[in-house]
């Protein structure tokens, strides 16, 4: 068990705000310089997904596929089988949302070395509304054989994820958001696919979180420090999930809260429940979207309305204790 509390920013209340998608763009540039096999495909969203910088720097390795996500996934599979390392860039609602069947058969069934980057994931795209708010992507991807699924927590971890998945041989899906969110990990913060990170140790309640809401979980734990000892774990890899850390933490505290910017069914909460149900039955509560579609509004308003903000986490932990 590794406690990473001392490897975060010095003051969690004074963090910089940076977008996860910028971490993806910066990670692609690093990969482009290191590995000539890396290619990037995009579905008419290179500016929004931050793949434009790669396109400008390495134009011969960038492929604009137009609004044709299904075709894009098939082309990426062919490139992977030709010894390229393709990154498929689009909004998560379209990829893997629209091209799930091509991901299933052309990529996962074939074990093609394709990296699928789901931008604008979660509800934080705000005014774009329900059609562009991917709240089901973790559920529909983690069920696919051979596919790694990752939900990094901030800009820095998204950049590390982008670089790390290129070193993994096989299909990977990873998601990140549009808006600027707290960047609380640092270049020195360790990251390894499949290894959950204990960011704050506690003894009464375990909070398992992923994505930008990890920061909100940390701040909630700080506000609750006089009421409860809360352990916060960044479960950035949804599949393969770190069973040992989850079981050990749940056994220690006896109470679990799962936090994710996703439907409460099928995503991180579903994965945690499956593990604990088999290995360490534990009282558990879920913080996430409750079986409804998103809607237009500012990100902060939507997080509060749908019960995913810091206040909702604090409320849920209090109910548990």
N, C-alpha and C positions, 0 to 999 in steps of 0.2 A: 504494500500500500504506500503510494507516494503522495505526500502532502505538497501541493504546488502553491500554497498560499503566498509563500515568499517569492514566487517567481511570476507574480502578476505586477501590474503597475503599482507604484508606491502608494498612491492615494486613489482608491476606487471611486471616491466622490468627485474627483477632478480628472476624469478621463477625457480623451479626445474622441470626437465622433467621426467615424469613417465607415464607408459603405462596404458591405461584404463583396459586392460586385467589383469594387475597385481592387480588392485583394485577388480576385480571379484574374482581372486584367494584368495586374503586376506579376502574378505568378506565371501567366502565359509568356510574358516577355522573358522572364528568367529561363523558362523551358526552351523557348525558341532559340536562345543563344547557346544552350547546353546540348540540345539534341535535335539534329536535323530531321529526325523522323517525325517530330511533332508537327501536326497540321491542325488547322482550325476550320471548322465549318460553321456557318451561321445562316439563320433563316430571316434575313432582312432586319436584323436587330443588333448589328455590330456596335452601334453607339450605346444602346441601352444595356447590352450584356458586357460592355467594356472589352470586347474582342477587337475593337477598332485599332488599338495601339499595336496589336500583333499584326493586323492586316497592313498597317502602314510600314512596319519594320520588316515584315517578311511577306511581301505581297504574293510571291510565288507559292507560298504554303498556306494561303488563306483562300477559302472557297465560299463565295456567296451563292447560296442555294435558292434564294428567294423564299416566298411564303409557301414552302413545300416541305414541312417537317418530316413527313413519312419518307419521302424520297431522300432527304438529308440523312436519316438514320441508316437507310440501306446503303447509300454511298459510303458512309463512315464505316460500315461493316466491311465493305469491299476493300477500302483503304487499309483497315486493320489487318485483313487477311493478306495484304500485300506488303506487310512489314512496316506500315506507318503507325503512328500513335495519334489517332484523331480525337479531337475535343469537339463535341457537338454543343453548340451554344444557342440557347433560346430561352424563352420564359418557361417556367416549370409547368404551367397549365397546357402548353403546347408540346413540350418535350420534357418529361415522358407522357404528358396527358394525351396529346393527339396521336402520337406515334408509338403508343405502348405495344401494339402488336408487332411492329418492326423491331422494337427493342427486345421483345420476348423471343422472337424466332431468329431474326437476322443477327442479333448481337448475343443474347444470353445463351440460346440453344447452341449457337455456333462457337460460343466462348471467344467471340471476337474482342480484341483489345481496344474497346471503345470507351471513352470517358464522356459521360453525359452531364453537362453543367446546367442545372435548373435555376435560372435567375428569377428574380422577383417572386420568390417563394414566400408563402405565408400571407398574412393579412396586411402587412405593412406597405403594400403598394397603394393603399388608401383610396384616393379618388378614382383609380382605374376600375374599381368595383368588382363584383362577384366573378365576372367572366375571366378576370386576370389574377385572381387571388387563389394560388395553389394551396389547398388545405387538405389534399388527399394524396399527394405525391409520395410521401414516405410509405403509406399503406400499399400503394399499387406497385412500388418498386421492391420493397423488401420481401415480397412474396415470390419474386422471380429467382429461380436457381441460378447459381454462378455469379450473382450480382452483389457487389459491395455497395452499401448505402451509408453516406456520411452527411451530417448536418453541422458544419463548423459554427463556432459561437461568435466570431467577430472578424474584422478585416484581416488581422494577422494570421488567424487560424485558417481562414479561407485561402490565403496565399500559400500557406504550408500544405493545405489539403491539395491544392492544384498541383503543386510540385510532387507531393507524395504519390498521388494516384498515377502519375506518369511512370513511376517506378514499379507499380504493381502490374503484373501480367494478367489481364482479364478485365471484364466489364466493371465499370464503376459508375454509380450515380451520386452526385453531390449537389446540394441545394444552398442557395444564399439569397439574401434580401436585396431590395432596391435602395431603401433609405439608409442614411447614415445612422449608425448605432454605436454604442459604447465599445471602444477598442481597449480592452482591459488585459489582454494577454500581451506578451512582448516577444521580441525575436528570440529571447532566451528561454521562453516557455516551451518545454518539451511537447512534442506531438508525435503520436504513432497511431496509425489506423488500427482500430480494434481495441485500443487501450483507453478506458475511461479515466478521467482525471478528477481526483478528489481536490477540490479547490478550497474547501473549508471543512474542517473536521467538527463533528458534533456527536451527541450521544442519545438524543431524544427523538429526532425526526430526520429521515433522509429525504432530501429533495434531489430527484434525478431530472436533469433538464438538458435541452439541446438548443442550438441556435442562439440568436440574440437574447432570448429570455433567460439564458444562463446568468447574464449580468443582473437581471431583475431578481433572480433567485438569490444571488449573492447579497444584494442590497436589502432584500427582505429578511434574510438571515441576520444581517447586521442590525436592522431595526428591532428584531425580535430577541436580541442577545440577552436582555434582562428577563425575558419570559421563558425562553426555551433554547436548548443547545441544538442547533440545526446543522446538519451535515449537507454540503452542496457538492454534487457530483456532475461534472460535465460529461454526458454520455454522447459524445459527438459521433461515434460510429453506431448506427442503428443496427447494422448487420455487417460483419458478425458482432453481436453485442458482447460486452465484457461481463460474462456471467459471474466470474469470481468476485469482482468488485461489487456488483449489485447484491449478490447473496451475502457477502461479508458485511456490507453496510446495513442491509435490511435486518440481518440477524442481530447486529449491535443495537439498532435503535427500536426495532419492532414496529415502526410506522413509516410509510412511504408516501410522498407526494410526487407525481410526475408532471412536469411542466413542458409544454411544447406549443409552438405556433402552428397548429395542425388540428385536424379533427381528433377528438379523444379516442376514436376507434381506429385501430389498425396501425397507428404510427408507433412512436416511442412507448406510449402507455401500453399498447398491445404487446409489444416486445418484452417490456418489463414484466407484465402480468404473466406472460407465458413462462418466463424464467422462474419467477418467484412461485408461481402455482405448482411447478414441478419440484423445485428445490428448497424453497423457503417461504411457505405460505405466510403472508404478511398483510396487515390492514393497509389499504391503499386508497388514495384519492387522486383524481385526475384534474389538471388545469389545462384547458384547451377549448377549441370550438366544439359546441355541443350539437352536432347533427343539423347544422344549418349552413346555408351558403353565406359568403361574405356580403359586403355592401359598400357603397361609396361613403367616404368620410376620411378625415385625417387619421393617420396611423394611431396616434395616442387615443383618440376617441374610440376607435374600433377595438383596440386592445382592452380598454376599460369596459366597453359595452359587452364584449364577448367574454369577459372574465379571465383575461390573460395578463393583466398588468400587475405591478408590484403589490398593489392593495389586495388583489384577488389571491395572490400567493400567500400573503400574510394571513388573510382570512381563513384560507384552507388549512394552513399550519396550526392556527389557533383552534380550529375545529378538531384537529387531530389530537391535540394535547389536552 
